[in-house]
């Protein structure tokens, strides 16, 4: 099976096409909504400490409670700058590095408004999901001093707050922030 990228005018990405040995092509699209337990895969190659979201291709830290600090000086809740340092390239989860804080848009890919406390899809494999979590998204009214956090105990629970406030941290691995 061969994969190649189709480009328009030499630069714009049109789609990823996979061609089997039989010559049939299938487009990978963003049309798929996988809002069921099969959406998530616990990654045993990460010592079962990470979860692949098959809908977005992002890999999330499985335990969102952060009860045990990954780095010295980090606790379960912390100010925004420390949270960004907690989820950084040097952080090791499941034997792998390359972690970061998720953007507001990335956290919202997990939200299921039909669920309550946490507002994640039914059957999700995450543990200790509760409360308010930092995102990497800086505030709109005052980006120097504010950032967004998301309350996963309530629908539409995002808020722009001072970066000095303490919130939980939930690390993510994957392509850059959206």
Secondary structure, DSSP 4 states (H G I P E B T S, - for coil): -EEEEEEETTTEEEEEEEE-TT--EEE--S-----SGGGEEE-GGGTT-EEEETTT--EEESBTT--S-SSTT--SEE-HHHHHHHSSTT--BTTB---EEPPHHHHHTTB-TTS-SS-B-TT---BS--SEEEEEEEPSS-TTTEEEEEETTSTT-EEEEETTS-EE--EEESSPP-
